[in-house]
Amino acid sequence: MTIRRLCGVLRVRGATDLLLVLLLGAGFAALPVFALLPSLGGFAAAAALTYATDEVLHSRAPGFVRRLATLQLTRPLRFAVRTVMLLALASRLDASDTVLVVALAVFSAHFAMMMLYTAVHHAIRRRRVLPLVVRNLDMSELPIPEQPPALLYRRFLRKLLHLDVPAHAGLLAALAAGSRQFAYAGFALTVGVTAIGALALLGQYRRARRMPVRDEVFAEVNRQLADHRPEVALYFSFAAVSRDFMYQVNMWIETLEQLDLRPVIILRERASFRYLSRTWIPVVCVPKADDLAELELSGVKVVLYPGNAGKNVHMLRVAEAKHVFIGHGDSDKLASSNRVSKVYDEIWVAGRAGRDRYQRVRHAISDSAIVEVGRPQLSPIRPHGEHVPGPLPVVLYAPTWEGWSDDDCHTSLIPMGVPLIEKLLAENVRVIYKPHPLTGKRSAEAAAADKEIRELLRADNEQRGAAEAEAAVAEARPRLQEIQARLDELAGRHGGDDAAQMREARVPDRAAAEWQELRAEWHRIFWETRGPVRHNVILKSLPTLYDCFNQADILISDVSSVVADFVASLKPYVLTNAHDLPDDEFRAAYTTAGGAYLLDRDCTRLPDILDSIRAPYTDPMSASRRTLKEYVLGPDHPTSMERFNTAVNTLAAEAERERAQRTADLAA
């Protein structure tokens, strides 16, 4: 079995982590050997090795630690094994019966107090779970106690388990020196500190019992919503919410903030809060459908849906509002012309291309239900005329992911991603690689290709003498982390539980100047320190996709919304034709191919395509891109923001008229 395959089985990242795993195994295997020999020095060394490697692996290889837990080799069990082996060693070294009995009593008491501590901790956590969580509403009237101190509350099991160290060290010292005083001192320290911690947490439990009840929470939230009087709601749900999905909400925040009508954001999964971007808009997270029905949303006239999810039905049942599917990108994928969209009152698309795409799904969506509103999010994208090329052509490779099924799989990663990167490196260009956030979630082949591409770019950076750039990156890292921490603070991302989120919820200042300035500074530092020739792999939310657009001379991508957005720049772009369809057939099937260079699976066309950025005046697709831009994204005037705002106002007015008519009908 190769080292790479063994790392995959053990869920570790490389040779260093693999070595730590082997040392952990060797340490635990040595414990019974040294206990039975007996060898005091050997046992002490093996025990220290298991303590150290266990702790490091929790940080470096959490996947391996989870794999141990699935095999029932949990952390408490590993600590218990070490304790049993220590008692066996003491017995083999003829420790007195008194010391052995006291040691057994101490270790038993330690584990019993850990069980008590865990039970109290879980009780506090349950009490601090609220039926909903909010942001940007003033919840100061709710009597919510502070979260217990991190010393008592966070990673408590790790701290409690390591409190056996004084007892272990004391007993080993007593066996070495022949004096039981060391053992008793260690025993007293272990039991005493554990007992103090348990008593302190019991005091925190008394405070947690004063949490407001469910009705109080809903009454205060509804009072705040009544004061805000929301008229437009953005509603989002996804089964497995993480940072990988929240871009679907974050891309709409600035648009919502510019509406004439008052907005609110409704989320359905608690994890959403962790990755929500900065906004002054009130945000309400309601996990249960029954609780959603109790929110004061009677003034909401328009509900916007960026994604199709099962929980959308919980909001769609509100007949008084108009429901609109706005999506999270405009592409030629099936998701952008889904028949499920028929459940909404209207579907808003960027341009004529979106309307035509839905019309191709016969008998599904009426033409009157489709409204062209543009893409307000695209304003940060700089046009081609403002782009300043660097010493090397910059190629942005942004493949899509493998989709939920093979029918929806448009990614070029699996069939041609690796050879494409190899050929790009041979062409002496600078590569920015930004895979889709969900890459590798379903397909092991896609994950393997993604990993190999990263390795190719890393190796080529070394050959280009990237040591100087790496030094600049390392020097800038503290400042970037400082800016990121401040951005998280401005975004209201608190690390606490439900109750802490509610306690810290405040109505923020609507001014976003500091947020914008810090993001601009972050991007400036990031790109300056990377240098003009270094390849970059972009995996996090910063730098943004649109900032990567602004760095690139050309985009290579698959059938996805990334391409439709890039069209706004009017820069050259390439669509991968992994199945080598005839050009006419491919362009007929995919609208965005109308202004694209098409790249065959073997990448034989790549050198000719790159000439379009090495010699811009020979760019034969330039005119086609200008025509395609208006077809896909709509006209430049009025602006997308103006069209989107008008569509919201118009639909809200229609909803208001229908409400008035229903009221009149009931009165009659």
Backbone hydrogen bonds, N-H to C=O, Kabsch-Sander energy under -0.5 kcal/mol:
donor,donor_aa,acceptor,acceptor_aa,energy
6,L,2,T,-2.5
7,C,3,I,-2.5
8,G,4,R,-1.9
9,V,5,R,-2.2
10,L,6,L,-2.4
11,R,7,C,-0.9
12,V,7,C,-2.3
18,L,14,G,-2.3
19,L,15,A,-2.4
20,L,16,T,-1.9
21,V,17,D,-2.2
22,L,18,L,-2.3
23,L,19,L,-2.4
24,L,20,L,-2.4
25,G,21,V,-2.5
26,A,22,L,-2.7
27,G,23,L,-2.6
28,F,24,L,-2.3
29,A,25,G,-2.2
30,A,26,A,-1.9
31,L,27,G,-1.2
33,V,29,A,-0.7
34,F,30,A,-2.8
35,A,31,L,-2.1
36,L,32,P,-2.0
37,L,33,V,-1.7
39,S,34,F,-2.8
43,F,39,S,-2.3
44,A,40,L,-2.5
45,A,41,G,-2.3
46,A,42,G,-2.4
47,A,43,F,-2.9
48,A,44,A,-2.3
49,L,45,A,-2.1
50,T,46,A,-2.2
51,Y,47,A,-2.4
52,A,48,A,-2.4
53,T,49,L,-2.6
54,D,50,T,-2.0
55,E,51,Y,-1.8
56,V,52,A,-2.3
57,L,53,T,-2.5
58,H,54,D,-1.2
59,S,55,E,-0.8
59,S,56,V,-0.9
60,R,56,V,-2.6
61,A,57,L,-2.3
64,F,11,R,-0.7
64,F,61,A,-0.6
65,V,61,A,-1.6
66,R,62,P,-2.3
67,R,63,G,-1.9
68,L,64,F,-2.1
69,A,65,V,-1.8
70,T,66,R,-2.0
71,L,67,R,-0.9
71,L,68,L,-0.6
72,Q,69,A,-1.9
73,L,68,L,-2.7
74,T,72,Q,-1.1
78,R,74,T,-2.1
79,F,75,R,-2.3
80,A,76,P,-2.4
81,V,77,L,-2.5
82,R,78,R,-1.8
83,T,79,F,-1.9
84,V,80,A,-2.6
85,M,81,V,-2.3
86,L,82,R,-1.7
87,L,83,T,-2.2
88,A,84,V,-2.1
89,L,85,M,-2.3
90,A,86,L,-2.5
91,S,87,L,-2.2
92,R,88,A,-2.3
93,L,89,L,-1.8
94,D,91,S,-1.5
95,A,90,A,-2.4
100,L,96,S,-2.3
101,V,97,D,-2.7
102,V,98,T,-2.7
103,A,99,V,-2.8
104,L,100,L,-2.5
105,A,101,V,-2.4
106,V,102,V,-2.8
107,F,103,A,-2.7
108,S,104,L,-2.0
109,A,105,A,-2.6
110,H,106,V,-2.6
111,F,107,F,-2.1
112,A,108,S,-2.4
113,M,109,A,-2.7
114,M,110,H,-1.8
115,M,111,F,-2.0
116,L,112,A,-2.2
117,Y,113,M,-2.8
118,T,114,M,-2.6
119,A,115,M,-2.2
120,V,116,L,-2.4
121,H,117,Y,-2.7
122,H,118,T,-2.5
123,A,119,A,-1.9
124,I,120,V,-2.4
125,R,121,H,-2.4
126,R,122,H,-2.3
127,R,123,A,-1.9
128,R,124,I,-1.7
129,V,126,R,-1.0
130,L,128,R,-0.6
133,V,285,C,-2.0
135,R,283,V,-2.2
139,M,137,L,-0.9
139,M,505,A,-1.1
142,L,139,M,-1.8
144,I,142,L,-2.1
152,L,149,P,-1.2
153,Y,149,P,-2.1
154,R,150,A,-1.8
156,F,153,Y,-0.6
159,K,155,R,-1.5
160,L,156,F,-2.8
161,L,157,L,-2.7
162,H,158,R,-1.7
163,L,159,K,-0.5
163,L,160,L,-1.2
164,D,161,L,-1.6
165,V,162,H,-1.6
168,H,164,D,-2.6
169,A,165,V,-3.2
170,G,166,P,-2.7
171,L,167,A,-2.3
172,L,168,H,-2.4
173,A,169,A,-2.5
174,A,170,G,-2.4
175,L,171,L,-2.3
176,A,172,L,-1.9
177,A,173,A,-2.7
178,G,174,A,-2.1
179,S,174,A,-0.7
182,F,179,S,-0.8
183,A,179,S,-0.5
184,Y,180,R,-2.4
185,A,181,Q,-2.3
186,G,182,F,-2.2
187,F,183,A,-2.7
188,A,184,Y,-2.6
189,L,185,A,-2.1
190,T,186,G,-2.3
191,V,187,F,-2.6
192,G,188,A,-2.7
193,V,189,L,-2.3
194,T,190,T,-1.9
195,A,191,V,-2.4
196,I,192,G,-2.4
197,G,193,V,-2.3
198,A,194,T,-2.3
199,L,195,A,-2.4
200,A,196,I,-2.4
201,L,197,G,-2.2
202,L,198,A,-1.9
203,G,199,L,-1.6
204,Q,200,A,-1.5
205,Y,201,L,-1.9
206,R,202,L,-1.5
207,R,203,G,-1.2
208,A,204,Q,-2.2
209,R,205,Y,-1.3
210,R,207,R,-1.9
211,M,208,A,-1.6
217,V,213,V,-1.9
218,F,214,R,-2.3
219,A,215,D,-2.3
220,E,216,E,-2.1
221,V,217,V,-2.4
222,N,218,F,-2.7
223,R,219,A,-1.7
224,Q,220,E,-2.1
225,L,221,V,-2.5
226,A,222,N,-2.2
227,D,223,R,-1.6
228,H,224,Q,-2.0
229,R,225,L,-2.6
231,E,262,R,-3.4
232,V,262,R,-2.3
233,A,302,V,-2.6
234,L,264,V,-2.5
235,Y,233,A,-0.6
235,Y,304,L,-2.9
236,F,266,I,-2.4
241,V,238,F,-0.7
245,F,242,S,-1.7
246,M,242,S,-1.6
247,Y,243,R,-0.5
248,Q,245,F,-2.1
249,V,246,M,-1.2
250,N,246,M,-2.7
251,M,247,Y,-2.0
252,W,249,V,-2.0
253,I,249,V,-0.5
253,I,250,N,-1.0
254,E,250,N,-0.5
256,L,252,W,-2.5
257,E,253,I,-2.1
258,Q,254,E,-0.7
258,Q,255,T,-1.0
259,L,256,L,-1.5
264,V,232,V,-1.7
265,I,282,P,-2.5
266,I,234,L,-3.2
267,L,265,I,-0.5
267,L,284,V,-2.7
268,R,236,F,-1.0
272,S,269,E,-1.8
273,F,270,R,-1.3
274,R,271,A,-0.8
275,Y,271,A,-0.5
275,Y,272,S,-1.5
276,L,273,F,-1.0
283,V,135,R,-2.6
284,V,265,I,-2.8
285,C,133,V,-3.5
286,V,267,L,-2.7
286,V,284,V,-0.6
292,L,288,K,-1.8
293,A,289,A,-1.6
294,E,291,D,-1.2
295,L,292,L,-1.5
297,L,295,L,-1.5
300,V,297,L,-1.6
301,K,231,E,-2.9
302,V,231,E,-1.7
303,V,322,K,-3.2
304,L,233,A,-3.5
305,Y,324,V,-2.6
309,A,307,G,-0.7
312,N,309,A,-1.7
313,V,310,G,-1.4
314,H,311,K,-1.3
315,M,312,N,-1.4
316,L,312,N,-2.5
317,R,313,V,-1.1
318,V,315,M,-1.9
319,A,317,R,-1.2
321,A,318,V,-0.9
322,K,301,K,-3.1
324,V,303,V,-2.9
325,F,346,E,-2.0
326,I,305,Y,-2.1
326,I,324,V,-0.7
327,G,305,Y,-1.7
331,S,329,G,-0.6
336,S,333,K,-1.4
337,S,334,L,-2.1
338,N,335,A,-0.8
341,S,338,N,-1.6
342,K,339,R,-2.0
343,V,340,V,-2.0
344,Y,341,S,-1.7
345,D,323,H,-1.6
346,E,323,H,-1.7
347,I,369,A,-3.1
348,W,325,F,-2.2
349,V,347,I,-0.5
349,V,371,V,-2.6
353,A,631,Y,-2.7
354,G,351,G,-0.8
355,R,351,G,-1.4
356,D,352,R,-2.6
357,R,353,A,-2.0
358,Y,354,G,-1.9
359,Q,355,R,-2.0
360,R,356,D,-1.3
361,V,358,Y,-1.2
362,R,360,R,-1.4
364,A,361,V,-1.5
365,I,361,V,-0.7
369,A,366,S,-1.2
370,I,367,D,-1.4
371,V,347,I,-2.5
373,V,349,V,-3.2
373,V,371,V,-0.6
374,G,349,V,-0.8
374,G,350,A,-1.5
378,L,375,R,-1.8
379,S,376,P,-1.0
381,I,378,L,-1.8
384,H,569,S,-2.2
386,E,383,P,-1.6
387,H,384,H,-1.5
395,V,393,P,-0.6
395,V,430,R,-3.1
396,L,394,V,-0.6
396,L,554,I,-2.6
397,Y,395,V,-0.7
397,Y,432,I,-2.6
398,A,396,L,-0.7
398,A,556,I,-2.1
408,D,405,S,-1.0
409,C,406,D,-1.3
410,H,401,W,-0.7
410,H,408,D,-0.8
416,M,412,S,-2.3
417,G,412,S,-1.1
417,G,413,L,-1.1
418,V,413,L,-0.6
420,L,416,M,-1.9
421,I,417,G,-1.9
422,E,418,V,-2.3
423,K,419,P,-2.2
424,L,420,L,-2.3
425,L,421,I,-2.5
426,A,422,E,-1.5
427,E,423,K,-1.0
427,E,424,L,-0.6
428,N,425,L,-1.2
429,V,424,L,-0.8
430,R,393,P,-3.1
431,V,429,V,-0.5
432,I,395,V,-2.7
433,Y,431,V,-0.6
433,Y,536,N,-3.1
434,K,397,Y,-2.3
434,K,432,I,-0.7
436,H,399,P,-1.0
439,T,436,H,-2.2
441,K,438,L,-2.2
444,A,442,R,-0.5
447,A,443,S,-1.8
448,A,444,A,-2.3
449,A,445,E,-2.4
450,D,446,A,-2.5
451,K,447,A,-2.2
452,E,448,A,-2.2
453,I,449,A,-2.4
454,R,450,D,-2.0
455,E,451,K,-1.9
456,L,452,E,-2.4
457,L,453,I,-2.3
458,R,454,R,-2.3
459,A,455,E,-2.6
460,D,456,L,-2.2
461,N,457,L,-2.0
462,E,458,R,-1.7
463,Q,459,A,-1.8
464,R,460,D,-1.6
465,G,462,E,-1.4
466,A,461,N,-1.4
468,E,465,G,-0.7
470,E,466,A,-2.9
471,A,467,A,-2.1
472,A,468,E,-1.9
473,V,469,A,-2.6
474,A,470,E,-2.6
475,E,471,A,-2.2
476,A,472,A,-1.9
477,R,473,V,-1.2
480,L,476,A,-2.3
481,Q,477,R,-2.7
482,E,478,P,-2.2
483,I,479,R,-2.5
484,Q,480,L,-2.6
485,A,481,Q,-2.4
486,R,482,E,-1.9
487,L,483,I,-2.6
488,D,484,Q,-2.4
489,E,485,A,-1.9
490,L,486,R,-2.7
491,A,487,L,-2.1
492,G,488,D,-0.6
492,G,489,E,-1.0
493,R,488,D,-2.6
494,H,492,G,-1.2
499,A,128,R,-1.0
501,Q,497,D,-2.5
502,M,498,D,-2.4
503,R,499,A,-2.6
504,E,500,A,-2.1
505,A,501,Q,-0.7
505,A,502,M,-0.6
516,Q,512,A,-2.5
517,E,513,A,-2.6
518,L,514,E,-2.7
519,R,515,W,-2.2
520,A,516,Q,-2.3
521,E,517,E,-2.4
522,W,518,L,-2.7
523,H,519,R,-2.4
524,R,520,A,-2.3
525,I,521,E,-2.6
526,F,522,W,-2.5
527,W,523,H,-2.4
528,E,524,R,-2.2
529,T,525,I,-2.2
530,R,526,F,-1.0
531,G,527,W,-0.8
531,G,528,E,-0.6
534,R,530,R,-0.6
536,N,431,V,-2.3
538,I,433,Y,-2.9
538,I,536,N,-0.6
539,L,537,V,-0.6
548,C,544,T,-1.7
549,F,545,L,-2.0
550,N,546,Y,-1.8
551,Q,547,D,-1.1
552,A,548,C,-1.4
553,D,394,V,-2.8
554,I,394,V,-1.5
555,L,572,P,-1.4
556,I,396,L,-3.0
557,S,574,V,-2.5
558,D,398,A,-0.6
560,S,558,D,-0.8
563,V,560,S,-0.7
564,A,560,S,-1.0
565,D,561,S,-2.3
566,F,562,V,-2.2
567,V,563,V,-1.7
568,A,565,D,-1.4
569,S,566,F,-1.9
570,L,566,F,-0.5
570,L,567,V,-1.2
571,K,566,F,-0.5
574,V,555,L,-3.0
575,L,597,Y,-2.7
576,T,557,S,-1.9
577,N,599,L,-3.2
578,A,576,T,-0.6
580,D,577,N,-2.0
586,F,582,P,-2.6
587,R,583,D,-2.8
588,A,584,D,-1.8
589,A,585,E,-1.6
590,Y,586,F,-1.8
593,A,590,Y,-1.4
594,G,591,T,-2.2
595,G,592,T,-0.8
596,A,593,A,-1.3
597,Y,573,Y,-2.3
599,L,575,L,-2.5
600,D,598,L,-0.6
601,R,577,N,-0.6
603,C,600,D,-1.5
606,L,603,C,-1.1
609,I,605,R,-2.2
610,L,606,L,-2.6
611,D,607,P,-1.0
612,S,609,I,-1.9
613,I,610,L,-1.5
614,R,610,L,-1.6
615,A,611,D,-2.6
618,T,615,A,-2.4
619,D,616,P,-1.8
622,S,619,D,-1.1
625,R,621,M,-2.1
626,R,622,S,-1.7
627,T,623,A,-1.9
628,L,624,S,-2.5
629,K,625,R,-2.4
630,E,626,R,-1.0
631,Y,627,T,-1.4
632,V,628,L,-2.9
633,L,629,K,-3.0
634,G,630,E,-1.5
643,R,639,T,-2.3
644,F,640,S,-2.9
645,N,641,M,-2.5
646,T,642,E,-2.2
647,A,643,R,-2.2
648,V,644,F,-2.1
649,N,645,N,-2.5
650,T,646,T,-2.7
651,L,647,A,-2.2
652,A,648,V,-2.5
653,A,649,N,-2.2
654,E,650,T,-1.8
655,A,651,L,-2.4
656,E,652,A,-2.3
657,R,653,A,-2.2
658,E,654,E,-2.3
659,R,655,A,-2.1
660,A,656,E,-2.4
661,Q,657,R,-2.3
662,R,658,E,-2.4
663,T,659,R,-2.5
664,A,660,A,-2.3
665,D,661,Q,-2.7
666,L,662,R,-2.5
667,A,663,T,-2.3
668,A,664,A,-2.3
